[in-house]
Amino acid sequence: MLIVDNIKITDKDIKTQEEFSISQNAAKTQDCQHLTSLSIVKFDGTMEDIELILSLTPSLTRLRLISCRKKFDSAFDGSTWERIIGSKLLLLKNFELFLSHEFWRDTALVQTITTLSIKEIKVGSNEMKHLYNALEKNTAIEDLALRDIKLDNNGLKSLAHALSVNKTIIKLNISSNRFGDDGMKYLAEALHNNTTMTMLNISYNNVGDDGARDLANALYNNKTLTNLNLSGNDITNIGVEHLFVALQDNSTLKVLELRSCKTGHKGAMHLACLLRTNQTLTHLDLKYCDIENQGVKELTDALRTNKSLTTLFLSHNKIDAEGVEYLIEALEDNKTLLQIRDTSASNDNQNLVSVNVAIQMRNNKELNTASFCLKNITSKSREFLINTFQNHETLTRLDLAQDNADDEATLTALYLQKNSLGDEGVKYLADALNNNTTLTELNLEQNSIKHEGAKYLADALKNNKALTALYLANNSLGDEGTKFLADALQNHPTVTSFDMSFQPMQDNDWTYFADFLRTNEIVTELRLNNNDLGSAGAKHLADLLTNNQTLTSLDLSTNYIKDEGAAHLADALQYNKVLKEMDLSENGIKDHGLKSLANSLKINTNTTLISLDFHKNNVGNEGIIAVAHALKTNQKLVELDLDCLNFYEQASQQLFDALALNKVIISDELFK
């Protein structure tokens, strides 16, 4: 017979909180088998006892167990509970487990623990006394974390004594205990003679300048510490000066974190002096430190000669474009810095972000694809990016959508859509394109480019013989800009894909385009959607399509060409023998226009058109019947989009009859 004290059983059929007895024979009863909720408190049995109980209660959906373990046994092993639940409690949905063990009384156990973390709880003074006594004797613990446990000065004094004796702890994290300068004094005394600790985190402890002074005094003698985190304390430039004096000749410290301290301009000056003399520090975190442009200037002047620092976090300070320019100038000389901001930082200075992108590119020699998001950076930052990319040896694809940045020597695809590049930014890009022999795809959509920027691009295209795809949608090129580009592309030997959509054009623009397409024998894909083409523009294009021998894809959607424009294009399709895809969606075309197109497809038996997008036009029965007649003879068309139309049974039947003879795929929307 196994007796389990203080067991609480809750079930629709069992209502008792009395002492409950479970035996092997109980398995035969319906009560245990149908028990759904079980709470066991003050349980000190073995794991075998627990398994026996749970094997008798297969219907449990809720289990709560509270136990103070005399031994550090398998109850603390998550895999044990995973096995038990997986084999005996398949219906369990809610499991609460509360275990405790006075491990400092277990000498053998204490000597096996190498990592101990206690956080976000209030530990009583008696418990802490036991812990510190154990630490004095322990020869195994290497990593100790006592975060946010309301550690007071008495507790810190005891900890400091333990640390002065313990020779194995190499990592100590006592962050978020708010012990202030008084507590820091005890800790500093322990560090004076410590020869093992390498990493110390005392962030967010209300340590001020006096505490920084005590710590600095300890660092004079300490020769082992490599990582020091003082973030979130009340250290001002005065405390930073104490640290500088102590660390200027230090040869072991590599990481110093002062994030969210009150460093300011004067503190930055002291840190700049540290960077000039200390040649071991590799990581310096100064985020949220109230550093302004002048402080950045001091730091960057030091970076010109510093050869050890690889990471300098400066995000979320009071740094504007001027401060970033200081940084860029220093980076021309400094080739060791790899990162200047935390990549997780959001809403950050975009100029700082762009410089960070550039130096990461500069130092990553194996990168071949990169994607970044930048907005509204200055010309200086943009130029730094361009120069960096031009000299990169392996990058072949760069996506800077919604950004500002530019080209490089081996770059083959550059995406710069949706940013404020403007004419000035295009000038830097054009300079890089002049002699570039690798870039094949350039996307400059939505970049506020006007005629001046178009001229820079056009001049570059006259020398560039590598580009095959140019996307300029949603800019404001105007008549002059269109002419510049049309002239440049007229005899360009490599551009095969050109996008000028969302670019309202006038009659003159279509004349320029006509001249370009009349002589160009390279372009195969042309996008001119949303350009206010109208029937007149459609006529210009139709005249060219009659004899064009290269264009295979043409997007004219949302251009309001109406029936008249559709008729012009239909005339051209009677003779064109190369066009494969045409998009005429959302053009206000009615039955007459569709009938003209259908008739052309019926007449031209040599047509190459395989895809016609005609959705969201206003056609009905007559247009559908004309399409049906065309499909009975035209076997080339394989895709036809005619969704959102209104037609009657007669037209529907004729279309179905035509589809029985033709393999064309029609949009499902047509029949909804």
C-alpha positions as CSV (number, residue, x, y, z in Angstrom):
1,M,0.0,0.0,0.0
2,L,1.4,3.4,-1.1
3,I,0.2,6.4,0.9
4,V,0.5,9.9,-0.7
5,D,-0.2,12.7,1.7
6,N,-2.2,15.9,1.0
7,I,-3.5,14.7,-2.4
8,K,-6.3,16.7,-3.8
9,I,-8.6,14.9,-6.2
10,T,-11.1,16.8,-8.3
11,D,-13.5,15.0,-10.7
12,K,-17.2,15.2,-11.5
13,D,-17.7,11.9,-9.7
14,I,-15.1,12.2,-6.9
15,K,-15.3,15.1,-4.4
16,T,-12.8,14.7,-1.6
17,Q,-9.7,16.3,-0.1
18,E,-9.0,13.6,2.4
19,E,-5.9,11.4,2.6
20,F,-6.1,9.2,-0.5
21,S,-4.7,5.6,-0.7
22,I,-3.7,4.0,-4.0
23,S,-2.7,0.4,-4.4
24,Q,-2.1,-2.0,-7.3
25,N,-5.7,-3.2,-6.9
26,A,-6.9,0.4,-7.4
27,A,-6.1,0.1,-11.1
28,K,-9.2,-2.1,-11.3
29,T,-11.5,0.7,-10.0
30,Q,-13.3,3.1,-12.3
31,D,-12.5,6.0,-10.0
32,C,-8.7,6.2,-10.8
33,Q,-9.1,5.3,-14.4
34,H,-11.5,8.2,-15.0
35,L,-9.8,10.8,-12.8
36,T,-9.1,14.0,-14.8
37,S,-7.5,16.4,-12.3
38,L,-4.9,15.6,-9.7
39,S,-2.9,17.8,-7.3
40,I,-0.1,16.4,-5.1
41,V,1.6,18.6,-2.5
42,K,4.4,18.0,0.0
43,F,5.4,14.8,-1.9
44,D,8.8,13.3,-1.1
45,G,8.4,9.9,-2.6
46,T,10.7,8.5,-5.3
47,M,10.2,8.8,-9.0
48,E,9.1,5.2,-9.1
49,D,6.3,6.1,-6.7
50,I,5.2,8.9,-8.9
51,E,5.2,6.7,-12.0
52,L,3.1,4.1,-10.2
53,I,0.5,6.7,-9.3
54,L,0.3,8.2,-12.8
55,S,0.1,4.7,-14.4
56,L,-3.2,4.3,-12.5
57,T,-4.7,7.6,-13.8
58,P,-4.5,7.5,-17.6
59,S,-7.4,10.0,-18.1
60,L,-5.7,12.9,-16.4
61,T,-5.9,16.2,-18.2
62,R,-4.5,18.3,-15.4
63,L,-1.6,17.5,-13.0
64,R,0.0,19.6,-10.3
65,L,2.9,18.4,-8.3
66,I,4.8,20.2,-5.5
67,S,7.8,18.5,-4.0
68,C,10.9,19.4,-1.9
69,R,13.4,16.9,-3.1
70,K,16.0,15.5,-0.6
71,K,18.1,14.4,-3.5
72,F,18.9,16.0,-6.8
73,D,17.3,13.2,-8.8
74,S,15.6,12.6,-12.2
75,A,12.6,14.7,-11.1
76,F,14.7,17.7,-12.2
77,D,15.3,16.1,-15.7
78,G,12.8,17.4,-18.3
79,S,13.3,14.3,-20.4
80,T,12.0,12.1,-17.6
81,W,8.7,14.0,-17.5
82,E,8.5,13.9,-21.3
83,R,8.8,10.1,-21.2
84,I,6.2,9.7,-18.5
85,I,3.7,12.0,-20.1
86,G,4.2,10.5,-23.5
87,S,3.7,6.9,-22.3
88,K,1.1,7.2,-19.4
89,L,-0.7,10.6,-19.7
90,L,-1.7,11.0,-23.3
91,L,-4.7,13.2,-22.5
92,L,-2.7,15.7,-20.3
93,K,-3.2,19.3,-21.2
94,N,-2.1,21.2,-18.1
95,F,1.0,20.3,-16.1
96,E,2.4,22.3,-13.2
97,L,5.6,21.2,-11.5
98,F,7.2,22.9,-8.5
99,L,10.5,21.4,-7.3
100,S,13.0,22.6,-4.8
101,H,16.3,21.2,-3.4
102,E,18.8,22.7,-0.9
103,F,21.7,22.0,-3.2
104,W,24.3,23.8,-1.0
105,R,23.8,21.1,1.7
106,D,24.7,18.5,-0.9
107,T,28.5,18.8,-1.0
108,A,28.9,16.2,-3.7
109,L,26.4,17.9,-6.0
110,V,27.8,21.3,-5.5
111,Q,31.1,20.1,-6.8
112,T,29.6,19.0,-10.1
113,I,27.8,22.3,-11.0
114,T,29.7,24.5,-13.5
115,T,27.0,27.0,-14.3
116,L,24.5,28.5,-11.8
117,S,21.9,31.1,-12.8
118,I,19.5,32.7,-10.2
119,K,17.4,35.6,-11.6
120,E,14.3,37.7,-11.0
121,I,13.5,36.4,-7.5
122,K,14.1,37.7,-4.0
123,V,16.6,35.5,-2.2
124,G,16.6,35.7,1.6
125,S,19.8,36.5,3.5
126,N,20.0,33.0,5.0
127,E,19.8,31.4,1.6
128,M,22.4,33.7,0.2
129,K,24.7,33.0,3.2
130,H,24.5,29.2,2.4
131,L,25.2,30.0,-1.3
132,Y,28.3,32.1,-0.5
133,N,29.6,29.5,1.9
134,A,29.3,26.9,-0.8
135,L,31.0,29.2,-3.3
136,E,34.0,29.6,-1.0
137,K,34.5,25.8,-1.1
138,N,33.4,25.1,-4.7
139,T,36.0,24.2,-7.2
140,A,33.7,23.6,-10.2
141,I,31.4,26.7,-10.9
142,E,32.8,28.8,-13.7
143,D,29.7,30.8,-14.7
144,L,27.6,32.5,-12.0
145,A,24.6,34.7,-12.7
146,L,22.7,36.5,-9.9
147,R,20.5,38.8,-11.9
148,D,17.8,41.0,-10.3
149,I,17.7,39.1,-7.0
150,K,17.5,42.3,-4.8
151,L,21.1,41.8,-3.8
152,D,21.8,44.3,-0.9
153,N,25.1,45.6,0.4
154,N,25.4,42.9,3.0
155,G,24.8,40.2,0.4
156,L,27.3,41.9,-1.9
157,K,29.9,42.1,0.9
158,S,29.5,38.3,1.4
159,L,29.7,37.7,-2.3
160,A,32.9,39.8,-2.5
161,H,34.4,37.7,0.2
162,A,33.5,34.5,-1.6
163,L,35.0,35.8,-4.8
164,S,38.2,36.7,-3.1
165,V,38.6,33.1,-2.1
166,N,37.0,31.3,-5.1
167,K,39.5,30.6,-7.9
168,T,37.2,29.0,-10.5
169,I,34.6,31.6,-11.4
170,I,35.4,33.2,-14.8
171,K,32.0,34.7,-15.6
172,L,30.0,36.8,-13.2
173,N,26.7,38.5,-14.0
174,I,25.2,40.5,-11.1
175,S,23.2,43.0,-13.3
176,S,19.9,44.7,-12.3
177,N,20.5,44.6,-8.5
178,R,20.6,48.4,-7.9
179,F,23.3,48.2,-5.2
180,G,24.9,51.6,-6.1
181,D,28.3,52.9,-5.3
182,D,28.5,51.3,-1.8
183,G,28.0,47.9,-3.2
184,M,30.5,48.6,-6.0
185,K,33.1,49.3,-3.4
186,Y,32.9,45.7,-2.0
187,L,33.0,44.2,-5.4
188,A,36.0,46.3,-6.4
189,E,37.9,45.1,-3.4
190,A,37.3,41.5,-4.5
191,L,38.6,42.2,-8.0
192,H,41.9,43.7,-6.7
193,N,43.5,40.3,-6.2
194,N,41.2,38.1,-8.4
195,T,43.3,36.3,-11.1
196,T,40.6,34.2,-12.8
197,M,37.6,36.3,-13.7
198,T,37.4,37.2,-17.4
199,M,33.8,38.5,-17.9
200,L,32.0,40.8,-15.5
201,N,28.5,42.2,-16.0
202,I,27.4,44.9,-13.5
203,S,25.0,46.7,-15.7
204,Y,21.9,48.5,-14.4
205,N,23.1,48.8,-10.8
206,N,22.9,52.5,-10.1
207,V,26.6,52.7,-10.1
208,G,27.8,56.3,-10.3
209,D,31.2,58.1,-10.7
210,D,32.4,57.1,-7.2
211,G,31.7,53.4,-8.0
212,A,33.5,53.8,-11.4
213,R,36.5,55.2,-9.5
214,D,36.6,52.2,-7.2
215,L,36.3,49.8,-10.1
216,A,39.0,51.7,-12.0
217,N,41.4,51.3,-9.0
218,A,40.8,47.6,-9.1
219,L,41.4,47.4,-12.8
220,Y,44.9,48.9,-12.3
221,N,46.0,45.5,-10.8
222,N,43.6,43.2,-12.6
223,K,45.3,41.4,-15.5
224,T,42.6,38.8,-16.5
225,L,39.3,40.7,-17.2
226,T,38.5,40.7,-20.9
227,N,34.8,41.7,-20.9
228,L,33.3,44.5,-18.8
229,N,29.6,45.6,-19.0
230,L,28.7,48.8,-17.2
231,S,25.6,49.6,-19.3
232,G,22.7,51.4,-17.7
233,N,24.6,52.9,-14.8
234,D,24.8,56.6,-13.7
235,I,28.4,57.0,-14.9
236,T,29.1,60.5,-16.4
237,N,32.2,61.8,-18.1
238,I,33.9,61.9,-14.7
239,G,33.5,58.2,-14.2
240,V,34.6,57.6,-17.8
241,E,37.8,59.5,-17.1
242,H,38.6,57.2,-14.1
243,L,38.2,54.2,-16.4
244,F,40.4,55.8,-19.1
245,V,43.2,56.3,-16.7
246,A,43.0,52.7,-15.5
247,L,42.6,51.1,-18.9
248,Q,45.0,53.1,-21.1
249,D,47.8,50.6,-20.4
250,N,45.6,47.6,-19.9
251,S,46.5,44.7,-22.1
252,T,43.7,42.3,-21.5
253,L,40.3,44.1,-21.7
254,K,38.7,43.5,-25.1
255,V,35.0,44.4,-24.6
256,L,33.8,47.5,-22.9
257,E,30.0,48.3,-22.8
258,L,28.8,51.7,-21.6
259,R,25.4,51.7,-23.3
260,S,22.8,54.1,-21.7
261,C,25.4,55.8,-19.5
262,K,25.7,59.6,-19.2
263,T,28.9,59.7,-21.2
264,G,28.2,62.8,-23.3
265,H,30.8,64.9,-25.3
266,K,33.4,65.0,-22.6
267,G,33.2,61.3,-21.9
268,A,33.6,60.7,-25.6
269,M,36.9,62.7,-25.4
270,H,38.2,60.5,-22.7
271,L,37.3,57.4,-24.7
272,A,39.0,58.8,-27.7
273,C,42.2,59.1,-25.7
274,L,41.7,55.5,-24.6
275,L,41.5,54.4,-28.3
276,R,44.7,56.2,-29.0
277,T,46.7,54.4,-26.3
278,N,45.0,51.1,-25.8
279,Q,45.6,48.6,-28.6
280,T,43.7,45.6,-27.2
281,L,40.1,46.9,-27.0
282,T,38.1,45.4,-29.9
283,H,34.5,46.2,-28.9
284,L,33.1,49.5,-27.5
285,D,29.4,50.0,-27.0
286,L,28.3,53.6,-26.7
287,K,24.6,53.4,-27.7
288,Y,22.2,55.9,-26.0
289,C,25.1,57.8,-24.5
290,D,24.0,61.4,-25.4
291,I,27.0,61.7,-27.8
292,E,26.7,64.6,-30.3
293,N,28.7,65.5,-33.4
294,Q,31.7,66.9,-31.6
295,G,32.0,63.7,-29.5
296,V,31.9,61.7,-32.7
297,K,34.7,63.9,-34.2
298,E,36.9,63.1,-31.1
299,L,36.2,59.4,-31.5
300,T,36.8,59.3,-35.2
301,D,40.0,61.2,-35.0
302,A,41.3,58.5,-32.7
303,L,40.0,55.8,-35.1
304,R,42.5,57.0,-37.8
305,T,45.3,55.5,-35.9
306,N,43.6,52.8,-33.8
307,K,44.2,49.3,-35.2
308,S,42.4,47.1,-32.7
309,L,38.8,48.2,-32.5
310,T,36.5,46.2,-34.7
311,T,33.1,47.1,-33.3
312,L,31.9,50.6,-32.3
313,F,28.2,50.9,-31.5
314,L,27.1,54.5,-31.9
315,S,23.4,54.2,-32.7
316,H,20.7,56.2,-30.9
317,N,22.9,59.1,-30.1
318,K,22.5,62.8,-31.1
319,I,24.4,62.3,-34.4
320,D,23.3,63.9,-37.6
321,A,24.8,64.0,-41.1
322,E,27.7,66.1,-39.9
323,G,28.8,63.5,-37.4
324,V,28.5,60.7,-39.9
325,E,30.7,62.7,-42.3
326,Y,33.4,62.7,-39.6
327,L,33.0,59.0,-39.4
328,I,33.3,58.4,-43.1
329,E,36.5,60.5,-43.3
330,A,38.1,58.4,-40.5
331,L,37.1,55.2,-42.3
332,E,39.1,56.1,-45.3
333,D,42.1,55.5,-43.1
334,N,40.8,52.9,-40.7
335,K,40.4,49.5,-42.3
336,T,39.9,47.4,-39.2
337,L,36.5,48.6,-38.0
338,L,33.8,46.1,-39.0
339,Q,30.7,47.4,-37.4
340,I,29.4,50.7,-36.0
341,R,25.9,49.8,-35.0
342,D,23.8,47.0,-33.6
343,T,21.9,45.5,-36.5
344,S,18.9,45.0,-34.3
345,A,18.6,48.8,-33.7
346,S,15.4,50.2,-35.3
347,N,14.5,53.8,-36.2
348,D,18.2,54.6,-36.4
349,N,20.1,57.3,-38.2
350,Q,19.9,56.1,-41.8
351,N,23.3,57.7,-42.6
352,L,24.9,55.7,-39.8
353,V,23.1,52.6,-41.1
354,S,24.5,53.2,-44.7
355,V,28.0,53.5,-43.4
356,N,27.6,50.3,-41.4
357,V,26.4,48.6,-44.6
358,A,29.5,49.9,-46.5
359,I,32.1,48.7,-43.9
360,Q,30.4,45.3,-43.7
361,M,30.6,45.0,-47.5
362,R,34.2,46.2,-47.4
363,N,35.3,43.5,-44.9
364,N,33.3,40.6,-46.2
365,K,35.3,39.3,-49.2
366,E,33.1,36.3,-49.9
367,L,29.7,38.0,-50.0
368,N,27.9,37.6,-53.3
369,T,24.3,38.6,-52.4
370,A,23.2,41.4,-50.1
371,S,19.9,43.0,-49.1
372,F,19.5,46.2,-47.0
373,C,16.9,48.8,-46.4
374,L,18.0,52.4,-46.3
375,K,16.2,55.7,-46.7
376,N,17.1,59.4,-47.3
377,I,20.8,59.3,-46.8
378,T,23.1,62.2,-47.7
379,S,25.3,62.5,-50.8
380,K,28.4,61.9,-48.7
381,S,27.0,58.6,-47.3
382,R,25.8,57.6,-50.8
383,E,29.2,58.3,-52.3
384,F,30.9,56.2,-49.6
385,L,28.6,53.3,-50.4
386,I,29.3,53.6,-54.1
387,N,33.0,53.7,-53.7
388,T,32.8,50.6,-51.5
389,F,30.7,48.6,-53.9
390,Q,32.9,49.6,-56.8
391,N,35.9,48.0,-55.2
392,H,34.1,44.8,-54.0
393,E,35.4,41.7,-55.7
394,T,32.7,39.1,-55.1
395,L,29.3,40.8,-54.7
396,T,27.1,40.0,-57.7
397,R,23.6,40.9,-56.5
398,L,22.7,43.9,-54.2
399,D,19.1,44.6,-53.2
400,L,18.7,48.0,-51.6
401,A,14.9,48.3,-52.1
402,Q,13.6,51.5,-50.4
403,D,17.2,52.6,-50.0
404,N,20.0,54.8,-51.3
405,A,23.3,53.2,-52.4
406,D,25.1,52.1,-55.5
407,D,27.3,50.0,-57.8
408,E,30.6,48.1,-57.7
409,A,33.0,46.3,-59.9
410,T,31.6,42.8,-60.0
411,L,28.0,43.7,-59.2
412,T,25.5,42.2,-61.7
413,A,22.2,43.2,-60.2
414,L,21.4,46.4,-58.3
415,Y,18.0,47.2,-56.8
416,L,17.5,50.7,-55.6
417,Q,13.7,51.2,-55.9
418,K,11.5,53.2,-53.6
419,N,13.9,55.8,-52.1
420,S,14.8,59.4,-52.5
421,L,17.9,59.0,-54.7
422,G,17.0,62.0,-56.9
423,D,19.2,63.5,-59.6
424,E,22.2,64.0,-57.3
425,G,22.2,60.4,-56.3
426,V,21.9,59.3,-59.9
427,K,24.9,61.3,-60.8
428,Y,27.1,59.2,-58.5
429,L,25.6,56.1,-59.9
430,A,26.1,57.2,-63.5
431,D,29.8,57.9,-62.8
432,A,30.2,54.3,-61.6
433,L,28.3,53.0,-64.6
434,N,30.5,54.7,-67.1
435,N,33.3,52.2,-66.9
436,N,31.3,49.3,-65.3
437,T,31.5,46.0,-67.3
438,T,29.5,43.7,-65.0
439,L,26.2,45.3,-64.0
440,T,23.4,43.8,-66.1
441,E,20.2,44.8,-64.1
442,L,19.5,48.2,-62.6
443,N,16.2,49.1,-60.8
444,L,15.7,52.8,-60.1
445,E,11.9,52.8,-59.7
446,Q,10.3,55.5,-57.7
447,N,13.4,57.6,-57.1
448,S,12.3,61.1,-57.8
449,I,14.5,61.2,-60.9
450,K,13.9,64.2,-63.2
451,H,15.3,65.2,-66.6
452,E,18.8,66.0,-65.1
453,G,19.1,62.6,-63.6
454,A,17.9,61.0,-66.9
455,K,20.7,62.9,-68.7
456,Y,23.4,61.5,-66.3
457,L,22.0,58.0,-67.0
458,A,21.9,58.5,-70.7
459,D,25.5,59.7,-70.8
460,A,26.6,56.7,-68.8
461,L,24.6,54.3,-71.1
462,K,26.6,55.6,-74.1
463,N,29.7,54.1,-72.6
464,N,28.2,51.2,-70.7
465,K,27.9,48.0,-72.8
466,A,26.9,45.5,-70.2
467,L,23.4,46.6,-68.9
468,T,20.6,44.4,-70.1
469,A,17.6,45.6,-67.9
470,L,16.8,49.1,-66.9
471,Y,13.7,49.9,-64.7
472,L,12.7,53.6,-64.4
473,A,9.1,53.3,-63.4
474,N,7.4,56.0,-61.3
475,N,9.8,58.8,-61.9
476,S,9.3,62.3,-63.3
477,L,11.6,62.3,-66.4
478,G,9.5,64.7,-68.5
479,D,10.0,65.4,-72.2
480,E,13.7,66.2,-71.9
481,G,14.5,63.1,-69.8
482,T,12.6,60.8,-72.1
483,K,14.5,62.2,-75.1
484,F,17.9,61.7,-73.4
485,L,17.1,58.1,-72.6
486,A,15.5,57.4,-76.0
487,D,18.5,58.7,-77.8
488,A,20.9,56.7,-75.6
489,L,19.0,53.5,-76.1
490,Q,18.5,53.9,-79.8
491,N,21.6,52.0,-80.7
492,H,22.5,50.5,-77.4
493,P,23.8,47.0,-78.0
494,T,22.7,45.2,-74.8
495,V,19.6,46.6,-73.1
496,T,16.8,44.1,-73.8
497,S,14.3,45.0,-71.0
498,F,13.1,48.6,-70.4
499,D,10.4,49.8,-67.9
500,M,9.1,53.3,-68.2
501,S,5.7,52.7,-66.6
502,F,3.9,55.2,-64.3
503,Q,5.5,58.0,-66.4
504,P,2.8,60.2,-67.9
505,M,3.9,61.1,-71.4
506,Q,3.0,63.8,-73.9
507,D,2.9,63.6,-77.7
508,N,6.5,64.5,-78.0
509,D,7.5,61.7,-75.7
510,W,5.8,59.2,-78.0
511,T,7.7,60.7,-81.0
512,Y,11.0,60.1,-79.1
513,F,9.9,56.5,-78.3
514,A,8.9,55.9,-81.9
515,D,12.4,56.9,-83.1
516,F,14.0,54.7,-80.5
517,L,12.0,51.6,-81.3
518,R,12.2,52.1,-85.0
519,T,16.0,51.7,-85.0
520,N,16.5,49.6,-81.9
521,E,16.9,45.9,-82.7
522,I,17.7,44.7,-79.2
523,V,14.8,45.5,-76.8
524,T,12.5,42.5,-76.3
525,E,10.5,43.6,-73.3
526,L,8.8,47.0,-72.9
527,R,6.6,48.1,-70.0
528,L,4.6,51.3,-70.5
529,N,1.7,50.8,-68.2
530,N,0.0,53.7,-66.5
531,N,1.4,56.3,-68.9
532,D,-1.7,58.0,-70.2
533,L,-1.0,56.6,-73.6
534,G,-4.4,57.2,-75.1
535,S,-5.5,56.4,-78.6
536,A,-2.8,58.7,-80.1
537,G,0.0,57.0,-78.3
538,A,-1.4,53.6,-79.2
539,K,-1.3,54.7,-82.9
540,H,2.4,55.6,-82.6
541,L,3.2,52.2,-81.1
542,A,1.0,50.4,-83.6
543,D,2.9,51.9,-86.5
544,L,6.1,50.6,-85.0
545,L,4.8,47.1,-84.2
546,T,3.9,46.6,-87.8
547,N,7.5,46.1,-88.8
548,N,9.2,45.5,-85.5
549,Q,11.2,42.3,-85.5
550,T,12.4,42.1,-81.9
551,L,9.8,43.1,-79.3
552,T,8.2,40.0,-77.7
553,S,6.5,41.4,-74.6
554,L,4.6,44.7,-74.4
555,D,2.7,46.0,-71.3
556,L,0.2,48.8,-72.1
557,S,-2.2,48.2,-69.2
558,T,-4.1,51.2,-67.7
559,N,-3.5,53.6,-70.5
560,Y,-7.1,54.4,-71.6
561,I,-6.5,53.6,-75.2
562,K,-10.2,52.7,-75.6
563,D,-11.7,51.2,-78.8
564,E,-9.8,53.5,-81.2
565,G,-6.4,52.6,-79.7
566,A,-7.3,48.9,-79.7
567,A,-8.2,49.2,-83.4
568,H,-4.7,50.7,-84.1
569,L,-3.0,47.8,-82.3
570,A,-5.3,45.3,-84.0
571,D,-4.1,46.6,-87.4
572,A,-0.5,46.1,-86.3
573,L,-1.1,42.6,-85.1
574,Q,-2.2,41.6,-88.6
575,Y,1.4,41.9,-89.7
576,N,3.5,41.5,-86.6
577,K,5.3,38.1,-86.4
578,V,7.3,38.4,-83.2
579,L,5.1,39.7,-80.3
580,K,4.3,36.9,-77.8
581,E,2.8,38.7,-74.8
582,M,0.6,41.8,-74.7
583,D,-1.2,43.3,-71.6
584,L,-4.2,45.6,-72.5
585,S,-6.0,45.3,-69.2
586,E,-7.9,48.3,-67.7
587,N,-8.0,50.4,-70.9
588,G,-11.7,51.2,-71.2
589,I,-12.0,49.0,-74.3
590,K,-15.5,47.9,-75.3
591,D,-17.0,45.4,-77.7
592,H,-15.8,47.3,-80.8
593,G,-12.2,47.3,-79.7
594,L,-12.2,43.6,-78.7
595,K,-13.8,42.7,-82.0
596,S,-11.0,44.5,-83.9
597,L,-8.3,42.5,-81.9
598,A,-10.2,39.2,-82.3
599,N,-10.5,39.8,-86.1
600,S,-6.7,40.4,-86.3
601,L,-6.0,37.1,-84.5
602,K,-8.3,35.4,-86.9
603,I,-6.7,36.9,-90.0
604,N,-3.0,36.6,-89.1
605,T,-2.4,32.9,-89.2
606,N,1.4,33.5,-88.7
607,T,0.8,35.4,-85.4
608,T,3.2,34.6,-82.5
609,L,1.0,36.0,-79.8
610,I,0.5,33.4,-77.1
611,S,-0.7,35.6,-74.2
612,L,-3.3,38.4,-74.1
613,D,-4.4,40.1,-70.9
614,F,-7.7,41.8,-71.4
615,H,-9.2,41.9,-67.9
616,K,-11.1,44.8,-66.4
617,N,-12.3,46.1,-69.8
618,N,-16.0,46.9,-70.5
619,V,-17.0,44.3,-73.1
620,G,-20.0,42.0,-73.5
621,N,-21.8,39.7,-75.9
622,E,-20.5,41.0,-79.2
623,G,-16.9,41.0,-78.0
624,I,-17.1,37.5,-76.6
625,I,-18.7,36.1,-79.8
626,A,-15.9,37.7,-81.8
627,V,-13.3,36.1,-79.5
628,A,-15.0,32.7,-79.9
629,H,-14.9,32.9,-83.7
630,A,-11.2,33.8,-83.6
631,L,-10.3,30.9,-81.3
632,K,-11.8,28.4,-83.7
633,T,-9.1,29.3,-86.2
634,N,-6.3,30.7,-84.0
635,Q,-4.4,27.8,-82.4
636,K,-1.4,29.9,-81.2
637,L,-3.0,31.7,-78.2
638,V,-2.5,29.7,-75.0
639,E,-3.5,32.3,-72.3
640,L,-6.4,34.7,-72.5
641,D,-7.5,36.8,-69.5
642,L,-11.1,38.0,-69.9
643,D,-12.3,38.3,-66.3
644,C,-14.9,40.7,-65.0
645,L,-17.1,40.7,-68.1
646,N,-20.9,40.6,-68.5
647,F,-22.3,38.3,-71.2
648,Y,-25.3,36.2,-71.9
649,E,-26.0,32.5,-72.6
650,Q,-25.6,32.7,-76.4
651,A,-22.1,34.2,-76.1
652,S,-21.2,31.8,-73.4
653,Q,-22.2,28.8,-75.5
654,Q,-20.2,30.0,-78.5
655,L,-17.1,30.5,-76.3
656,F,-17.5,27.0,-74.9
657,D,-17.8,25.6,-78.4
658,A,-14.5,27.4,-79.4
659,L,-12.7,26.1,-76.3
660,A,-13.5,22.6,-77.2
661,L,-11.4,23.1,-80.3
662,N,-8.7,25.2,-78.7
663,K,-6.2,24.6,-75.8
664,V,-6.2,28.2,-74.7
665,I,-6.4,28.8,-70.9
666,I,-9.0,31.4,-70.0
667,S,-9.1,33.1,-66.5
668,D,-11.5,31.3,-64.1
669,E,-12.9,34.8,-63.1
670,L,-14.7,34.8,-66.4
671,F,-17.2,32.2,-65.3
672,K,-17.8,33.3,-61.8
